[in-house]
Amino acid sequence: MLMNLLIGIPVMLTCLIFQAIFVALCLRKYVSKRKAIIHLKKPFVKNTLLLSLIMILMLLGNFVQMAIWAKVFMWLGEFDQFSTALYHSGVNFATLGYGDIVMSERWRLLGPLEGANGILMFGVSTSVMTAAIMDIIKQSMHKADGPP
């Protein structure tokens, strides 16, 4: 169990750092793209583009983290193929818990650690999306309240 924690916790911290980077990128891109496409006359198109950009970047951040965990599983000798390791990692990260592929008893506690990592990161992704939606609502209300 101790080895699981000694390996799992640094991987979680690495993933947290990656997620922080993706959040910073998302927010920076959101602000710059919002300014760049402000001239669009159709707010629906503009808002759809902005939210799609945020979703894609946050999903990319989550996929990178799944790949990190998959590489760790391969490094530990649990899987021979990256595709199998990535599938198992995705199941853990998304907390699906299919159970069709299981790791050896020695390393199986890494699964719940990755699940905890994933549920936190999906929460962060959701909060970034919520912040973007709230900003869009605020901007729309500000325009509605503006001069006639």
N, C-alpha and C positions, 0 to 999 in steps of 0.2 A: 504494500500500500504506500509506503514511504517513497518508493521509486516512482510510483504513479504521480504522486504530488510533486516530486522534484523535477519531473519532466513536464507534467501538465501545467503547473502554475507558470513557469517561464513562457510556455507556448501561449497560454491565455494572455499574459502580459504583452507578448509580441502582437497578438491579435488586437488587443485593446489599443495599442499604439497605431496599428494599421487603421483601425476604425476611426481613431481620432484624426488621422491624416485624411481619410476619405470624407469625414464630416467637414473638416476645414476646407477641403477642395470643393465639396458640394456647396457650402455656403458662399465661397468665393465665386464659383461659377454661377450660382443663382443670382448673386448681386450683379455680376458683370453682364450676364445674359439678360437680366431684367432691364438693365439700362440699354443694352444693345437692341432689344426688340420692343422697346417702349413705343416706337413709332407705328407698330402694327395697329391698324384700326379695329381689328376684331379681337376683343379681349379673350374670347373663348380659345382661339388659336394660340394666342400668346401664353395664356395660363396652362394650356395643354402641353405646349412645348417646354415650359419651365418645369412643370411637375414631372414630365417624362424624363427630362435631364436629371433631376434629383433622384428619381427612382432607379434609373440606369446606373448612376454613380454609386448609390448605396448598395444596390445588388452586386455590382462589381466588387465593392469592398467586402461583402459577405462571401462571395465566391473565392476571393483571394484567401480569406481566412480558412475556408474549407480546404483549399489546396495546401495551405500550410500544415493543417492537421493531417491531411493525407500523406504528405511528405514525411511527417514525423512517424506515422504508422508504418510507412515503408522502411524508414531508417531503423525502426525497432524490429524489423523482420516479420511484421504481421501480414503483409501483403506483398505479392510479387509484381502485380500490375498496378500502375497508377490509376487506371480507370476503376478498378475494384476498390482501391483505397479511397478514391474520391467519392464514389457512391456511398461507401460506408460512412465517410466523413459527413457527407450531405445529410444522411439519415440521422446521424448524431446531432449535427449542428441545428437541424430543423426540428429536433426532438420528436421525430416520427416513431422511432423505436421499432422498426419492422422486425428485427431479429433474424432475418434471413442470412445475414453474414455476421458472425460474432468473432471477437478477438479472443486470443488465448486468455486463460485465467490470470496469467501474470500481468497483462496490460488492460484487462477489460474495464477497470475503473477510469481509464482515460475517456471512455464513452460518455459517462455522466458529466465529466469535467468539460468535454466539448459541448455537450448539451446545455450546460449552464452558460458557457461562453456564447453559444448561439442565441439562446433566449434573451440574453442581455443585449447582444448586438442587433437582433431584430427589434428590440425595444428602442434602441438608439436610432435605428433607421426609421422607425415609426415616428419618433419625436422630431426628427429632421423634416420628415414629410409634413407633420402637423404644423411645424413652424413655418414651412413654406406656404401651406394652405392658409394659415392665419395671416401671413403677410399679404397674400393675394386678396383675401377678404378685406383686410385693412385698406389696401390700395384702392379696391373697388368702392368701398364706402367713402373714402376720401374724395374720389372723383365724383361720386354721386352727391356729396355734400358741397362740392365746389361751386364756383359761380356759374350761373345759368348761361 
